[in-house]
Amino acid sequence: MTLDQAYVNQIFLPATYAEGVPYGLFRELRASAPVCWVEEPAVGEWPAGPGYWAVLRHADVKHVLRSPEDFSSHLGATQIRDPDTPADLDFARAMMLNQDPPDHSRLRRAVAAAFTPRALRELTAAIEARAAELVAAVRPLGEADFVPLAADLPVWTLARILGVPEQDRQLLVDWSNRVIGYQDPDHAHSSTADPSRLTDLGRAALAHRPEARTTPDGRPVNPRSRAALADMFAYAHALAEQPPPGSIVARMRESGLSVAEFETMFFLFGVAGNETLRNGLPGGLHSLLTHADQYRLLCRRPDLVASAVDELLRFWPPVLEFRRTATRDVELGGQSIRGGDKVVVYHASANRDESVFSDPDRLDITRTPNDHVSFGFGPHFCVGAQLARIQMSAVLRRIVTELPELELTPGAPATRLVSNFQNGLKSLSVRWR
């Protein structure tokens, strides 16, 4: 079966995901072209790219993720779009996410103390109390947009881990919006933090925020570059001058990281650590409420929260894909891949692979085992996976206890984030009696 290239290219186009993840197309491709070539046409002001190999089957996705010797995170970093300049690439390569072993292992050890069982136990009680506060605050209203409510918990948690003062938490939201939502006009230039409410440190950082959004040659500024995030890094360095005791910033400073490693580690915590749950919570609730039998089951059986969390992560993966770069000529899925080619693994497709998951398009909160890849696999398995599960569990447990009659608000459809990377919602109107 020969598929039209323009049809295949839909899995790259951000506009595709504004309508929903193209699971039907993924299913076709898994059956007929599980490793296939995808072009990178120009998108708005963003120029065309050279194209890449999309990897869609569960087994092949796992193979790529566990084989850094053949599929590197470091060579071209982990976003589909190539960094604009060699300097941008060098900066991206300093990030733990964009490293291969052994350097990746060294950086991972530097922050692992934040995710030890003891550290997570200490956080759990605070997270559960915060989740209870959030639900209690909206319960008398009878309706709410769940997206900002859900966004509060991961931002609050990360601010606590990083040592960011309460007054400056909204800066984390803006930085995340600009980086993750750069393909969406509603998020690309996010500036919601009120300067009058910020600390002196926060106001000083705002002075570093770049005004120019294009380079001298007219191209858009890379949203993940040092130049585009000058305010975030100014804030990170100022915070590190007097880091709150026990914070991850204090640990990073003590670990002897280079300037670029420190900046990109702050980026990783402040942005990536925020967005996964910020997308996973609303997406998970949307999945439950569009499968009302599963929501009712969870209300009756809150003991199923743990398996429900993994099933919701499988069904609504917060991250759609990640890139690697082939280190040499290899064969994968019957395709000859050349050294230097981009290789993009699609978590969203792997999580619906019918050879692994029975009836994969059905939400089943009792599903076990659940070999989803929403947290990745191999050396880059998400270091904060257990923290994400704790937060999702805390919110779900509180919702099914306090709001058993929760439903989607009729006539108010959820709005999706325009992104080919993050599987997010911008609004999710819900109501209850």
Phi, psi and omega per residue, in radians:
M1 nan 2.193 3.127
T2 -1.792 2.133 -3.138
L3 -1.687 2.456 3.099
D4 -1.107 2.335 -3.075
Q5 -1.072 -0.687 3.124
A6 -1.095 -0.590 3.098
Y7 -1.156 -0.798 3.120
V8 -1.097 -0.665 -3.086
N9 -1.072 -0.254 3.130
Q10 -1.039 -0.476 -3.122
I11 -1.251 -0.247 3.051
F12 -1.565 -0.612 -2.959
L13 -1.210 2.164 3.127
P14 -0.987 -0.620 -3.106
A15 -1.066 -0.485 3.107
T16 -0.984 -0.750 -3.014
Y17 -1.387 -0.242 3.015
A18 -1.159 -0.401 3.102
E19 -1.686 -0.236 -3.124
G20 2.323 2.734 3.105
V21 -1.132 2.306 -3.061
P22 -1.409 1.176 -3.068
Y23 -1.109 -0.579 3.100
G24 -1.097 -0.752 3.105
L25 -1.152 -0.750 3.074
F26 -0.988 -0.739 -3.124
R27 -1.082 -0.785 3.096
E28 -1.026 -0.770 -3.073
L29 -1.224 -0.663 3.082
R30 -1.027 -0.625 -3.104
A31 -1.362 -0.606 -2.978
S32 -2.002 -0.481 -3.079
A33 -2.651 1.184 -3.002
P34 -1.154 -0.359 2.923
V35 -2.166 1.926 -3.008
C36 -2.373 2.732 -3.132
W37 -1.458 2.326 3.117
V38 -2.165 2.262 3.063
E39 -1.388 2.807 3.073
E40 -2.056 1.380 3.115
P41 -1.166 2.784 3.081
A42 -1.060 2.485 3.117
V43 -2.205 1.886 -3.104
G44 1.024 -2.178 -3.129
E45 -1.501 -0.043 -3.122
W46 -1.545 2.273 -3.049
P47 -1.259 2.861 3.086
A48 -1.174 2.699 3.076
G49 -2.039 -3.127 -3.027
P50 -1.390 -0.196 -3.100
G51 1.716 2.960 -3.062
Y52 -2.774 2.906 3.038
W53 -1.634 2.147 3.068
A54 -1.598 2.309 -3.125
V55 -1.979 2.134 -2.873
L56 -2.120 -0.357 3.130
R57 -1.523 2.569 -3.092
H58 -0.955 -0.864 -3.084
A59 -1.110 -0.718 -3.135
D60 -1.221 -0.668 3.087
V61 -1.047 -0.824 3.120
K62 -1.078 -0.697 -3.141
H63 -1.060 -0.804 -3.140
V64 -1.094 -0.789 -3.058
L65 -1.194 -0.468 -3.121
R66 -1.687 0.107 -3.040
S67 -2.159 1.159 -3.112
P68 -1.126 -0.347 3.101
E69 -1.181 -0.426 3.118
D70 -1.872 -0.507 -3.063
F71 -2.279 1.699 -2.946
S72 -1.535 2.440 2.956
S73 -1.443 -0.389 -2.982
H74 -1.495 -0.628 -2.997
L75 -1.010 -0.874 -3.095
G76 -2.163 0.212 -3.046
A77 1.206 -2.935 -2.901
T78 -2.080 0.197 3.029
Q79 -1.767 2.601 -3.134
I80 -1.025 -0.854 -3.135
R81 -1.172 2.325 3.064
D82 -1.215 2.452 2.993
P83 -0.945 2.566 -2.984
D84 -1.214 -0.596 -3.052
T85 -2.337 2.825 3.039
P86 -1.003 -0.601 3.118
A87 -1.154 -0.711 3.088
D88 -1.095 -0.694 3.127
L89 -1.144 -0.775 3.124
D90 -1.035 -0.722 3.140
F91 -1.142 -0.779 3.133
A92 -1.080 -0.638 -3.098
R93 -1.151 -0.330 3.129
A94 -1.289 -0.282 -3.093
M95 -1.329 2.448 3.126
M96 -0.937 -0.688 -3.138
L97 -1.044 -0.474 -3.053
N98 -1.892 0.490 3.126
Q99 -2.015 2.729 2.981
D100 -1.921 2.766 3.018
P101 -1.035 2.531 0.121
P102 -1.562 -0.216 -3.105
D103 -1.092 -0.660 3.102
H104 -1.053 -0.715 -3.127
S105 -1.117 -0.694 3.126
R106 -1.084 -0.804 -3.131
L107 -1.193 -0.626 3.127
R108 -1.109 -0.697 3.112
R109 -1.100 -0.547 -3.091
A110 -1.140 -0.423 -3.099
V111 -2.038 -0.021 -3.049
A112 -1.078 -0.459 -3.104
A113 -1.078 -0.417 3.128
A114 -1.262 -0.235 -3.026
F115 -2.177 0.383 3.057
T116 -1.216 2.748 3.090
P117 -0.932 -0.680 -3.141
R118 -1.145 -0.805 3.138
A119 -1.085 -0.694 -3.135
L120 -1.213 -0.628 3.083
R121 -1.083 -0.706 3.138
E122 -1.170 -0.581 3.129
L123 -1.339 -0.540 -2.980
T124 -1.022 -0.806 -3.119
A125 -1.086 -0.705 3.136
A126 -1.172 -0.682 3.126
I127 -1.146 -0.765 3.134
E128 -1.118 -0.652 3.104
A129 -1.168 -0.693 3.127
R130 -1.161 -0.740 3.100
A131 -1.042 -0.711 3.109
A132 -1.100 -0.714 3.115
E133 -1.083 -0.765 -3.090
L134 -1.109 -0.793 -3.132
V135 -1.224 -0.699 3.134
A136 -1.094 -0.598 -3.103
A137 -1.181 -0.554 -3.102
V138 -1.711 -0.265 -3.036
R139 -0.949 -0.739 -3.128
P140 -1.180 -0.266 -3.039
L141 -1.332 -0.523 -3.136
G142 1.451 -0.243 3.082
E143 -2.799 2.790 -3.130
A144 -2.938 2.790 2.899
D145 -1.536 2.019 -3.031
F146 -1.279 -0.340 -3.045
V147 -1.120 -0.933 3.108
P148 -1.134 -0.563 3.091
L149 -1.092 -0.803 -3.138
A150 -1.180 -0.580 -3.109
A151 -1.166 -0.463 -3.063
D152 -1.093 -0.755 -3.015
L153 -1.120 -0.887 3.128
P154 -1.115 -0.630 3.116
V155 -1.167 -0.755 3.110
W156 -1.066 -0.756 -3.123
T157 -1.140 -0.791 -3.119
L158 -1.200 -0.632 3.065
A159 -1.053 -0.695 3.117
R160 -1.127 -0.768 -3.127
I161 -1.160 -0.722 -3.100
L162 -1.380 -0.367 -3.051
G163 1.485 0.382 3.104
V164 -1.363 2.230 -3.136
P165 -1.067 2.663 3.135
E166 -0.880 -0.735 -3.063
Q167 -1.130 -0.385 -3.041
D168 -1.786 0.108 -3.070
R169 -1.064 -0.579 -3.098
Q170 -1.130 -0.411 3.060
L171 -1.077 -0.663 3.103
L172 -1.072 -0.653 3.111
V173 -1.121 -0.809 -3.120
D174 -1.110 -0.777 3.140
W175 -1.081 -0.733 3.119
S176 -1.115 -0.784 3.131
N177 -0.997 -0.795 -3.057
R178 -1.169 -0.636 -3.101
V179 -1.402 -0.885 -3.034
I180 -1.416 -0.612 -3.061
G181 -1.743 0.426 -3.037
Y182 -1.133 -0.357 3.113
Q183 -1.477 -0.123 -3.091
D184 -1.906 2.123 -3.072
P185 -1.059 -0.392 3.132
D186 -1.322 -0.346 -3.064
H187 -2.051 -0.304 -2.948
A188 -1.021 -0.574 -3.078
H189 -2.153 0.680 -3.054
S190 -0.949 2.282 3.105
S191 -2.635 1.283 -3.038
T192 -1.810 -0.183 -3.138
A193 -1.240 2.251 3.136
D194 -1.468 1.975 -3.097
P195 -0.954 -0.576 -3.097
S196 -1.181 -0.335 -3.120
R197 -1.729 -0.095 -3.096
L198 -1.430 2.789 2.975
T199 -1.223 2.969 3.063
D200 -1.028 -0.648 3.124
L201 -1.093 -0.737 -3.135
G202 -1.167 -0.749 3.127
R203 -1.141 -0.656 3.116
A204 -1.119 -0.648 3.141
A205 -1.150 -0.667 -3.128
L206 -1.017 -0.517 3.132
A207 -1.122 -0.316 -3.138
H208 -1.628 -0.077 -3.096
R209 -1.129 2.195 -3.098
P210 -1.189 2.412 3.088
E211 -1.567 -0.602 -3.135
A212 -1.266 2.317 3.131
R213 -1.943 0.054 3.089
T214 -2.300 2.697 3.076
T215 -1.438 2.926 -3.135
P216 -0.956 -0.474 3.132
D217 -1.548 0.113 3.048
G218 1.632 -0.083 3.112
R219 -1.364 2.657 3.083
P220 -1.161 2.563 3.102
V221 -1.216 2.342 3.093
N222 -1.050 2.078 -3.055
P223 -1.172 -0.247 -3.137
R224 -1.812 0.217 -3.111
S225 -1.524 2.844 3.086
R226 -1.063 -0.667 -3.116
A227 -1.117 -0.722 -3.089
A228 -1.277 -0.358 -3.077
L229 -2.043 0.549 -3.092
A230 -1.022 -0.629 -3.132
D231 -1.196 -0.683 3.124
M232 -1.127 -0.737 -3.097
F233 -1.299 -0.562 3.025
A234 -1.063 -0.729 3.117
Y235 -1.118 -0.785 -3.104
A236 -1.046 -0.775 -3.129
H237 -1.183 -0.680 3.116
A238 -1.143 -0.722 3.111
L239 -1.104 -0.633 -3.114
A240 -1.243 -0.297 3.094
E241 -1.123 -0.634 3.089
Q242 -2.404 1.207 -3.033
P243 -1.182 2.420 3.065
P244 -1.018 2.335 -3.114
P245 -0.975 2.353 3.096
G246 1.443 -0.121 -3.140
S247 -1.300 2.807 3.115
I248 -1.154 -0.498 3.084
V249 -1.116 -0.706 3.084
A250 -1.096 -0.734 3.135
R251 -1.140 -0.697 3.135
M252 -1.099 -0.709 -3.132
R253 -1.128 -0.656 -3.118
E254 -1.313 -0.245 -3.032
S255 -1.528 -0.012 3.101
G256 1.250 0.519 3.116
L257 -1.198 2.593 3.012
S258 -1.198 2.947 3.133
V259 -1.017 -0.828 -3.120
A260 -1.143 -0.669 3.122
E261 -1.152 -0.710 3.104
F262 -1.107 -0.803 -3.111
E263 -1.096 -0.791 -3.088
T264 -1.278 -0.463 3.052
M265 -1.211 -0.712 3.069
F266 -1.078 -0.741 3.061
F267 -0.973 -0.822 -3.059
L268 -1.096 -0.761 3.119
F269 -1.237 -0.835 -3.009
G270 -1.250 -0.462 -3.094
V271 -1.921 -1.090 -3.067
A272 -1.104 -0.701 -3.128
G273 -1.179 -0.398 3.125
N274 -1.452 -0.822 -2.931
E275 -1.235 -0.591 -3.103
T276 -1.004 -0.868 -3.120
L277 -1.336 -0.581 3.123
R278 -1.065 -0.519 3.043
N279 -1.572 -0.646 -3.065
G280 -1.184 -0.651 -3.125
L281 -1.169 -0.960 3.098
P282 -1.090 -0.687 3.117
G283 -1.108 -0.701 3.105
G284 -1.129 -0.741 3.128
L285 -1.171 -0.695 3.083
H286 -1.030 -0.732 3.127
S287 -1.088 -0.748 3.134
L288 -1.130 -0.770 -3.049
L289 -1.305 -0.359 3.028
T290 -1.555 -0.013 3.002
H291 -2.262 1.269 -2.953
A292 -1.014 -0.526 3.129
D293 -1.106 -0.618 3.137
Q294 -1.275 -0.622 3.081
Y295 -1.149 -0.764 3.121
R296 -1.101 -0.673 3.101
L297 -1.082 -0.754 -3.133
L298 -1.158 -0.616 3.077
C299 -1.109 -0.675 3.126
R300 -1.327 -0.550 -3.031
R301 -2.196 1.218 3.122
P302 -1.077 -0.244 3.053
D303 -1.158 -0.210 3.120
L304 -1.543 0.113 -3.069
V305 -0.984 -0.757 -3.088
A306 -1.064 -0.831 3.127
S307 -1.237 -0.534 3.094
A308 -1.117 -0.707 3.139
V309 -1.033 -0.823 -3.136
D310 -1.166 -0.643 3.115
E311 -1.191 -0.660 3.105
L312 -1.176 -0.637 3.071
L313 -1.160 -0.634 3.062
R314 -1.171 -0.795 -3.025
F315 -1.273 -0.616 3.120
W316 -2.232 1.364 -3.129
P317 -1.168 2.178 -3.112
P318 -1.086 -0.581 3.117
V319 -1.910 2.195 -3.061
L320 -1.394 -0.665 -3.046
E321 -2.752 2.891 2.992
F322 -2.537 2.617 -3.090
R323 -1.761 2.595 2.870
R324 -2.268 3.021 3.067
T325 -2.259 2.283 -3.116
A326 -1.151 2.287 -3.137
T327 -1.484 -0.291 -3.097
R328 -2.778 3.060 3.056
D329 -1.217 2.194 -3.135
V330 -2.448 2.870 3.026
E331 -1.981 2.372 3.132
L332 -2.563 2.219 3.099
G333 0.996 0.580 3.130
G334 1.410 0.089 3.137
Q335 -1.931 2.482 3.079
S336 -1.584 1.977 -3.101
I337 -1.828 2.293 -3.103
R338 -1.570 2.618 3.032
G339 -0.985 2.327 -3.106
G340 1.682 -0.249 3.105
D341 -1.214 2.559 2.999
K342 -1.319 2.457 3.095
V343 -2.287 2.099 -3.049
V344 -2.036 2.087 3.123
V345 -1.608 2.347 -3.107
Y346 -1.824 1.751 3.081
H347 -1.030 -0.693 -3.094
A348 -1.073 -0.627 3.100
S349 -1.317 -0.793 -3.125
A350 -1.023 -0.601 -3.109
N351 -1.265 -0.186 3.077
R352 -2.010 0.318 -3.104
D353 -1.216 2.055 -3.073
E354 -1.199 -0.268 3.087
S355 -1.380 -0.187 -3.121
V356 -2.008 -0.689 -3.056
F357 -2.002 2.124 3.085
S358 -1.224 2.388 -3.135
D359 0.821 1.051 -2.929
P360 -1.149 -0.373 -3.135
D361 -1.532 0.102 3.108
R362 -1.780 2.268 3.032
L363 -1.355 2.175 -3.105
D364 -2.444 1.749 -3.043
I365 -1.262 -0.086 3.050
T366 -1.683 0.027 -3.047
R367 -1.045 2.158 3.065
T368 -2.778 2.367 -0.026
P369 -1.217 2.915 -3.089
N370 -2.376 1.614 -3.011
D371 -1.573 0.867 3.127
H372 -1.266 2.820 -3.129
V373 -2.048 0.480 -3.108
S374 -1.162 -0.386 3.047
F375 -1.731 0.208 -3.099
G376 1.479 -2.834 -3.094
F377 -2.896 2.663 3.085
G378 1.372 -2.659 -3.045
P379 -1.006 -0.504 -3.083
H380 -1.707 0.299 3.047
F381 -0.922 2.332 -2.968
C382 -0.944 2.132 -3.122
V383 -1.160 -0.439 3.140
G384 -1.743 0.345 -3.063
A385 -1.031 -0.794 -3.096
Q386 -1.182 -0.619 3.081
L387 -1.117 -0.703 3.099
A388 -1.095 -0.745 3.121
R389 -1.095 -0.705 3.132
I390 -1.070 -0.757 -3.114
Q391 -1.202 -0.778 3.108
M392 -1.071 -0.730 -3.139
S393 -1.106 -0.726 -3.116
A394 -1.085 -0.769 -3.124
V395 -1.208 -0.810 -3.123
L396 -1.080 -0.747 -3.131
R397 -1.058 -0.724 -3.128
R398 -1.219 -0.682 -3.115
I399 -1.149 -0.845 -3.080
V400 -1.199 -0.401 3.089
T401 -1.387 -0.752 -3.022
E402 -1.624 -0.471 -3.016
L403 -2.268 1.050 -3.069
P404 -1.156 -0.342 -3.126
E405 -1.746 0.376 -3.141
L406 -1.065 2.466 3.073
E407 -2.675 2.838 3.034
L408 -1.168 2.480 3.119
T409 -1.262 2.103 3.130
P410 -1.031 2.454 3.096
G411 1.333 0.128 3.141
A412 -2.268 1.310 -3.096
P413 -1.107 2.569 3.074
A414 -1.101 2.550 3.066
T415 -1.910 2.368 -3.025
R416 -1.718 2.634 3.032
L417 -1.233 2.382 3.053
V418 -1.475 1.740 -3.082
S419 -2.850 2.414 3.037
N420 -1.668 0.171 -3.107
F421 -2.072 -0.851 -3.123
Q422 -1.823 2.359 -3.141
N423 -1.675 1.483 -2.968
G424 -2.159 2.868 3.022
L425 -2.042 2.504 3.051
K426 -1.685 -0.394 3.058
S427 -2.670 2.572 3.084
L428 -2.623 1.666 -3.091
S429 -1.430 2.173 3.140
V430 -2.265 2.772 3.125
R431 -2.487 2.865 3.135
W432 -2.763 2.871 3.117
R433 -1.845 nan nan
